[in-house]
Amino acid sequence: MKYKLLAHFIRICLFFGVLIISISVLQNILGEIFNTKKYWQFGDLIIGEKTSGFPMQMGMQIYMPDTIITFENAKSNGIVKRYDDHSIKESVNFKSADIKNAIIQKLKVGDVNSPISVSNNINIDNAVRVSVDTKNKTYRVFWTLSYVLKKVFLISIFLCIIGLINAYLKGTFLNKKSFKMISFIGIFLILAEVFECFFVFINAKIIPAIYLETAGLNREFIDSAIQFNLNFGKSIGYSNIGIGIMVLILSKVIKDAIVIKQENDLTI
């Protein structure tokens, strides 16, 4: 009995998720066509994308230069790998009197006596979310299409799970329809990742990379102390393909179990 109550609760949550995602997709399409806001807000509840532009999943790399040198003329900064006379002279041509300030920054291990060194280059394994925008209609249509397809795959998976829960509640889980729905879940997971690879490939052509530029009001250009860049290198979750394959294998096992059950019923 308690498992059926849990199944009812999960089904209600999935129905609510399908409703929210469907409204979000509809609002996104209407907002793109009629140039209106792409979200609905009910008090603190927000359905859709409130941030302007199109959300992108991108990998991020952060690099903190070991040394930042500021010159007296205040027109440029020099960045070298290590702060010593030899490396400085190899990097930029200047006189020692031209140096206004030199800052050394290095990631350190908590134990000062530790023999371990840490690189200033940091890679974030998980993708970060960035919003981009453009007036190019082709790009906007492509990004809207990619957004809609991702949500359609998610809705399809939710509906298949709802169908499986319904079969369980009716006591008809071990049938061919359940096998097909489980197979569809695996197929949708794999297709979603295949399409994601395609979208990432196209997006990488549209946006090769994003980097930080810091501009000062009293000079033409200055270098930021911390540098980072964004790219599409880590925005694909290949694990979903593996999960999809495992689900397909599971569906085959369930299909064989159904056949065995039917043979046993005929024998009896």
Secondary structure by P-SEA (a helix, b strand, c coil): caaaaaaaaaaaaaaaaaaaaaaaaaaaaaaaaacccccccccccccccccccbbbbbbbbbbbbcbbbbccccccccccccccaaaaaaccccccccccbbbbbbbbcccccccbbbbccccccbbbbbbbbcccaaaaaaaaaaaaaaaaaaaaaaaaaaaaaaaaaacccccaaaaaaaaaaaaaaaaaaaaaaaaaaaaaaaccbbbbbbbbccccbbbbcbbbbbcccccccaaaaaaaaaaaaaaaaaaaaaaaaaaaaaac
